[in-house]
Each structure stands twice: as structure tokens, then as C-alpha cells.
Amino acid sequence: MLSIVVPLYKSEANLPALFTELERVAGLCPVAMEVVFVNDGSPDACARIVKEKLPQFPVASQLILLSRNFGAFSAISAGLQSARGDYFAVLAADLQEPPELTIQFYETMRNQGADVVFGIRETRSDPGLSMMASNLFWFLYRWLVNPEIPKGGVDIFGCNRKVRDQICSMKEVETSLVGLLFWIGFNRGFVAYNRRERETGKSAWTFSKKMNYLVNSVFNFTDLPIRLLLTTGILGMGLSMVAAVTVLGAKLAGKIEVPGYAATMLAVSFFGGLTTVGLGIVGQYLWLTLQNARRRPAFIVSEKLDNGR
């Protein structure tokens, strides 16, 4: 069976088309299919609409309601844990990714031996600013976190039970799902597609959320901040020693009559800023350590429904 996980957050306007498309894809799917809706504390009427639709929906379905908004990664994890299939695919509710991709993911895993399959955007029909922000985000992600990520980034994926079990066994918080999927390895497959134009609603994946996701990914998957701090500290110490020798030589030669106030203030400002940056980096790592040491669950399920098909 193929289980399709659909996280819902501010997706009310997309639900009529979403149900229609999922029913159509179920008719095309070569194996049994189920849909796992996960309401990620959405403030609109997503939960009520899906509850009302579920008993009449002809496709086997589950609805998982989280107690609040935990974020996309937690919502997807909740859906994957509850899904009953042998193969799994994640689909965004806005339908900008063609739903048929889920079937292509299944066929790639079944016929080509892939354990995890990523959708690769060849083109996209987003507004100019949104496209620029997304391109900048994924450029920085590839540069700072993992160069193996496709240039257009990854929004949806499919996996088999082996990968699903591995992902769900990880108890990290404030991490990156994409980063984890590439970190665990296994056999990868890629399916190219053209990203559709958004029909209704507004994306909740804002630029500030992207930057927060990028920062968490940097601290969770690389030692880049520490290496930058160490390199800057070493360079700063080297420059300071050169400056100290130069000033001392000039002083002994009698070329400095009045101590330089500007040079002193520049040195104090530089190393004061460096110290502040260092404290911020150490604080970020301490915060992530504390978050994981608490062992709090990544999500809390408040209610779960099943249409019994």
C-alpha cells in the first residue's frame, strides 16, 4: 500500500481541489492507497472540513490533529508514524507539486530499487520575489549545509518502510527533515517535475521561516559556525601580534609620541564583537543541546480519526 501524508496548515482554500485530486490519483494508483491528513494546529477551518468530509471520502484516510502548531517536520513525522503503507509519499496541500508525483515515487522505489525518492523542480511558476527568496534560500542551504541537495531544493519526497522507520526513530528537535533524509544515506532516486502556479491561498512558508530553518540546519548538520569562529579568532590573533610588534618597534624608535586612541578603540571593538559572536554561537549549541536533552516529544496528538476503509 502507498500512504500519502498531507500536512495541513492554513490550507482551507485548497481543500476542495485537494480532495478531488487525491480521489483521482487513487484511481490511477497501481496499489491500494491511503491518505493521512495531519492538521498542524491550523487556525482556519481545516480540521472541521476534513472531519466532515472523511466519512464520505472514498479513499482510505486518517486525520491526525496535533494539539498546536509544531511545524512541518513534526507534522510529517506524525503522519509517517501513523501511516500503514509499505511505501510513503509526502504531498503539499497547495497542489503546486503534481499529485501524480506520488505514484512516480512509488514506481521509482518499486522498479529501480530506490529507498528514498526526491522531487526535483525543473521549472516553477511562482511570483518573482517568492522565486528569488526560494533560490537564495536553497543556494545558501547547498553552500552552508549540504552540496548534495538539488539546485532547486526539495519540497516533497517518497520513501519505503526502512527509511520511514529510521526517520521516525530520530528524536531530534528543531532539525531539518531534508538534512536528515540526505544524512541517513540509502539508495536515492530523483523525479523531475514542473512546479505549478498556486491557485488559491497564500504560502505559510515565509522567508523568515526559511531563514530559521536554514540556521537550524547549519547548527544541526555542520560545524561551520565553530570553524568560522576559530578561523576568525586565529586571524585576529595573528593581526594583533603583527600590530603589537609594529607598535612596539615604532615606540622604541621614538616615532610614537602620543598613544593612539583610535587604534585602541578599533582593537577593543573588534575583539569585543568577536567575543559576542562566539558567545552567540556557543549559546545556540547549548540551546539545541538543552532542547534535545529534555526529550520532549516532537509533536502531541490531540485526536485521531479513521474513515475505516
C-alpha positions as semicolon CSV with decimal commas, in nm:
position;residue;x (nm);y (nm);z (nm)
1;M;0,000;0,000;0,000
2;L;0,106;0,356;-0,071
3;S;0,046;0,605;0,209
4;I;0,033;0,974;0,119
5;V;0,098;1,217;0,405
6;V;-0,058;1,562;0,364
7;P;0,028;1,823;0,632
8;L;-0,235;2,094;0,669
9;Y;-0,171;2,448;0,786
10;K;-0,380;2,741;0,661
11;S;-0,493;2,516;0,376
12;E;-0,870;2,571;0,395
13;A;-0,895;2,728;0,050
14;N;-0,711;2,435;-0,111
15;L;-0,916;2,151;0,039
16;P;-1,190;2,115;-0,232
17;A;-0,932;2,075;-0,508
18;L;-0,713;1,859;-0,283
19;F;-0,988;1,604;-0,220
20;T;-1,071;1,589;-0,591
21;E;-0,708;1,536;-0,690
22;L;-0,645;1,272;-0,424
23;E;-0,952;1,076;-0,535
24;R;-0,831;1,094;-0,895
25;V;-0,480;0,978;-0,804
26;A;-0,622;0,690;-0,600
27;G;-0,791;0,570;-0,918
28;L;-0,459;0,579;-1,104
29;C;-0,252;0,417;-0,831
30;P;-0,150;0,058;-0,915
31;V;-0,176;-0,047;-0,549
32;A;-0,404;0,029;-0,258
33;M;-0,370;0,387;-0,135
34;E;-0,442;0,572;0,186
35;V;-0,420;0,941;0,273
36;V;-0,302;1,063;0,612
37;F;-0,409;1,423;0,678
38;V;-0,220;1,595;0,960
39;N;-0,370;1,917;1,091
40;D;-0,071;2,106;1,231
41;G;-0,265;2,334;1,465
42;S;-0,408;2,525;1,169
43;P;-0,603;2,834;1,282
44;D;-0,856;2,809;0,999
45;A;-1,133;2,553;0,941
46;C;-0,908;2,275;0,803
47;A;-0,983;2,033;1,087
48;R;-1,359;2,082;1,073
49;I;-1,378;2,048;0,693
50;V;-1,170;1,729;0,683
51;K;-1,369;1,580;0,973
52;E;-1,692;1,638;0,781
53;K;-1,551;1,505;0,455
54;L;-1,375;1,196;0,590
55;P;-1,679;0,963;0,634
56;Q;-1,784;1,012;0,269
57;F;-1,437;1,021;0,118
58;P;-1,396;0,705;-0,095
59;V;-1,023;0,673;-0,028
60;A;-0,894;0,510;0,291
61;S;-0,795;0,804;0,509
62;Q;-0,681;0,913;0,853
63;L;-0,697;1,253;1,018
64;I;-0,445;1,339;1,288
65;L;-0,497;1,659;1,485
66;L;-0,194;1,798;1,665
67;S;-0,252;1,991;1,986
68;R;-0,085;2,303;1,841
69;N;0,139;2,411;1,556
70;F;0,461;2,211;1,584
71;G;0,598;2,280;1,235
72;A;0,607;2,094;0,906
73;F;0,874;1,841;1,008
74;S;0,679;1,733;1,316
75;A;0,354;1,714;1,119
76;I;0,514;1,496;0,853
77;S;0,669;1,275;1,123
78;A;0,329;1,232;1,287
79;G;0,177;1,130;0,954
80;L;0,458;0,888;0,872
81;Q;0,432;0,722;1,212
82;S;0,059;0,666;1,175
83;A;0,066;0,559;0,809
84;R;0,009;0,188;0,742
85;G;0,162;0,153;0,397
86;D;0,473;-0,020;0,269
87;Y;0,565;0,291;0,071
88;F;0,517;0,654;0,166
89;A;0,499;0,991;-0,006
90;V;0,459;1,345;0,122
91;L;0,238;1,589;-0,069
92;A;0,183;1,959;-0,003
93;A;-0,181;2,064;0,033
94;D;-0,141;2,360;-0,204
95;L;-0,105;2,119;-0,501
96;Q;0,183;2,316;-0,652
97;E;0,353;1,979;-0,685
98;P;0,156;1,747;-0,919
99;P;-0,015;1,473;-0,713
100;E;0,087;1,217;-0,976
101;L;0,440;1,251;-0,841
102;T;0,341;1,025;-0,553
103;I;0,277;0,741;-0,799
104;Q;0,607;0,814;-0,975
105;F;0,782;0,795;-0,639
106;Y;0,625;0,455;-0,576
107;E;0,723;0,324;-0,919
108;T;1,081;0,452;-0,879
109;M;1,114;0,273;-0,546
110;R;0,945;-0,046;-0,666
111;N;1,112;-0,075;-1,007
112;Q;1,451;0,093;-0,959
113;G;1,533;-0,015;-0,605
114;A;1,540;0,335;-0,456
115;D;1,480;0,363;-0,082
116;V;1,408;0,736;-0,087
117;V;1,297;0,948;-0,383
118;F;1,316;1,326;-0,409
119;G;1,116;1,553;-0,637
120;I;1,339;1,794;-0,832
121;R;1,189;2,116;-0,966
122;E;1,283;2,181;-1,329
123;T;1,070;2,495;-1,356
124;R;0,847;2,689;-1,118
125;S;0,557;2,932;-1,165
126;D;0,598;3,140;-0,850
127;P;0,590;3,521;-0,824
128;G;0,922;3,696;-0,880
129;L;1,001;3,783;-0,519
130;S;0,899;3,439;-0,396
131;M;1,117;3,275;-0,659
132;M;1,415;3,494;-0,568
133;A;1,373;3,420;-0,197
134;S;1,348;3,047;-0,262
135;N;1,652;3,045;-0,492
136;L;1,854;3,238;-0,233
137;F;1,747;3,001;0,043
138;W;1,845;2,686;-0,145
139;F;2,170;2,842;-0,268
140;L;2,268;2,915;0,092
141;Y;2,148;2,571;0,203
142;R;2,364;2,395;-0,056
143;W;2,662;2,618;0,021
144;L;2,642;2,608;0,401
145;V;2,480;2,272;0,480
146;N;2,491;2,008;0,206
147;P;2,606;2,050;-0,157
148;E;2,429;1,724;-0,249
149;I;2,090;1,895;-0,228
150;P;1,948;1,956;-0,579
151;K;1,981;2,315;-0,701
152;G;1,607;2,378;-0,692
153;G;1,575;2,234;-0,343
154;V;1,346;1,959;-0,214
155;D;0,984;2,008;-0,111
156;I;0,839;1,658;-0,140
157;F;0,975;1,307;-0,123
158;G;0,882;0,942;-0,104
159;C;1,040;0,658;0,092
160;N;1,000;0,293;0,180
161;R;0,931;0,149;0,523
162;K;1,300;0,110;0,602
163;V;1,367;0,482;0,561
164;R;1,039;0,575;0,731
165;D;1,131;0,372;1,039
166;Q;1,476;0,531;1,053
167;I;1,344;0,886;1,025
168;C;1,074;0,830;1,285
169;S;1,324;0,677;1,528
170;M;1,520;1,002;1,542
171;K;1,420;1,224;1,833
172;E;1,594;1,544;1,729
173;V;1,412;1,874;1,770
174;E;1,448;2,194;1,565
175;T;1,622;2,000;1,292
176;S;1,590;1,969;0,915
177;L;1,393;1,688;0,754
178;V;1,571;1,737;0,422
179;G;1,905;1,731;0,601
180;L;1,818;1,407;0,779
181;L;1,699;1,239;0,459
182;F;2,033;1,309;0,292
183;W;2,231;1,231;0,608
184;I;2,094;0,877;0,655
185;G;2,209;0,767;0,311
186;F;2,036;0,466;0,146
187;N;1,968;0,438;-0,228
188;R;1,834;0,764;-0,369
189;G;1,614;0,831;-0,667
190;F;1,511;1,160;-0,826
191;V;1,199;1,254;-1,022
192;A;1,187;1,583;-1,215
193;Y;0,869;1,789;-1,231
194;N;0,737;2,135;-1,312
195;R;0,608;2,329;-1,014
196;R;0,258;2,461;-1,071
197;E;0,126;2,810;-1,005
198;R;-0,060;2,846;-0,675
199;E;-0,434;2,850;-0,745
200;T;-0,566;2,970;-0,408
201;G;-0,444;3,073;-0,066
202;K;-0,109;3,211;0,044
203;S;0,202;3,017;0,134
204;A;0,279;2,995;0,506
205;W;0,641;2,914;0,421
206;T;0,767;3,269;0,469
207;F;1,121;3,396;0,416
208;S;1,175;3,432;0,791
209;K;1,073;3,067;0,841
210;K;1,314;2,965;0,566
211;M;1,599;3,151;0,734
212;N;1,516;2,994;1,071
213;Y;1,513;2,653;0,902
214;L;1,850;2,732;0,741
215;V;2,006;2,838;1,074
216;N;1,881;2,521;1,246
217;S;2,020;2,313;0,959
218;V;2,360;2,480;0,982
219;F;2,387;2,414;1,356
220;N;2,248;2,059;1,331
221;F;2,446;1,926;1,035
222;T;2,773;2,118;1,019
223;D;3,046;2,256;1,243
224;L;3,071;2,561;1,017
225;P;2,997;2,826;1,287
226;I;3,267;2,688;1,516
227;R;3,520;2,665;1,233
228;L;3,444;3,023;1,123
229;L;3,479;3,147;1,478
230;L;3,806;2,958;1,524
231;T;3,944;3,085;1,192
232;T;3,844;3,442;1,269
233;G;3,997;3,417;1,614
234;I;4,325;3,284;1,477
235;L;4,341;3,555;1,209
236;G;4,253;3,820;1,466
237;M;4,527;3,699;1,700
238;G;4,777;3,696;1,415
239;L;4,689;4,050;1,309
240;S;4,704;4,164;1,671
241;M;5,052;4,020;1,712
242;V;5,170;4,190;1,393
243;A;5,018;4,517;1,510
244;A;5,173;4,479;1,856
245;V;5,519;4,419;1,712
246;T;5,478;4,715;1,475
247;V;5,363;4,949;1,752
248;L;5,638;4,829;1,987
249;G;5,903;4,884;1,721
250;A;5,770;5,230;1,644
251;K;5,760;5,314;2,015
252;L;6,119;5,205;2,068
253;A;6,224;5,405;1,765
254;G;6,060;5,713;1,912
255;K;5,810;5,750;1,628
256;I;5,506;5,740;1,856
257;E;5,480;6,040;2,083
258;V;5,111;6,010;2,184
259;P;4,933;5,673;2,234
260;G;4,686;5,606;1,956
261;Y;4,329;5,629;2,084
262;A;4,175;5,522;1,752
263;A;4,386;5,208;1,725
264;T;4,298;5,109;2,080
265;M;3,925;5,157;2,022
266;L;3,935;4,962;1,696
267;A;4,107;4,670;1,866
268;V;3,864;4,673;2,158
269;S;3,564;4,691;1,921
270;F;3,691;4,409;1,701
271;F;3,764;4,164;1,978
272;G;3,452;4,268;2,169
273;G;3,242;4,188;1,862
274;L;3,430;3,861;1,810
275;T;3,363;3,762;2,171
276;T;2,993;3,844;2,135
277;V;2,966;3,636;1,818
278;G;3,145;3,349;1,993
279;L;2,905;3,364;2,287
280;G;2,610;3,363;2,046
281;I;2,738;3,054;1,864
282;V;2,808;2,869;2,188
283;G;2,465;2,973;2,317
284;Q;2,295;2,833;2,007
285;Y;2,464;2,497;2,052
286;L;2,376;2,495;2,423
287;W;2,013;2,569;2,341
288;L;1,994;2,283;2,090
289;T;2,161;2,053;2,344
290;L;1,907;2,153;2,609
291;Q;1,616;2,104;2,369
292;N;1,729;1,751;2,287
293;A;1,825;1,664;2,646
294;R;1,471;1,742;2,761
295;R;1,344;1,453;2,545
296;R;1,014;1,629;2,484
297;P;0,807;1,476;2,201
298;A;0,832;1,645;1,863
299;F;0,450;1,661;1,850
300;I;0,141;1,584;2,058
301;V;-0,165;1,423;1,901
302;S;-0,489;1,556;2,045
303;E;-0,726;1,349;1,829
304;K;-0,711;1,083;1,561
305;L;-0,985;0,976;1,321
306;D;-1,004;0,698;1,062
307;N;-1,271;0,650;0,795
308;G;-1,230;0,272;0,828
309;R;-1,181;0,188;0,460
